[in-house]
Amino acid sequence: MQFNEITGAEGIAIMPIIAISSDSYIRLTFERFRKITFVHLVSGLDEDKPAMLQKGTIFTEITGYTEWVSETTPTISIGWDWMIQPPQEKEGFYKRISEPRSNLMLIDSQQQDFGPVKTAMLIETVIDEIVWQNVIQQYISKRYTY
């Protein structure tokens, strides 16, 4: 992927163009990634697969998935799996339980890939800083209300 700096009418540098690389990744620096706004696309519940703990008892977890997309063109997609922890007070707590899935590859200032492991770790730091749990809870409540 090339970073092309666009210069506006007054000669002021504008953000580089975002493009898809030949390997289908969108490459950005971590600093640029942090400036992008993501919106919720979809979330859903996984099918329940209870595990037998003892005769007559079943242990169940409520787990699901979520997908968020950027408002850029082309679109950056980030998804992860979550579960609802047992309620501590009034409501359950949504917790991320997987590495993020994304079409994003983060790069350094010399445009060298960080690689999938470091990219996932940096994306996780951003996910864990935002308040996504309330958005998913509201979406799931509406989607699965009969």
Secondary structure as UniProt FT lines:
FT   STRAND          6..7
FT   TURN            9..10
FT   STRAND          13..14
FT   TURN            22..23
FT   STRAND          26..29
FT   HELIX           30..34
FT   STRAND          38..45
FT   STRAND          51..54
FT   TURN            55..56
FT   STRAND          57..59
FT   STRAND          62..70
FT   STRAND          77..85
FT   STRAND          93..96
FT   STRAND          101..102
FT   STRAND          104..107
FT   TURN            109..110
FT   HELIX           116..129
FT   HELIX           133..143
//
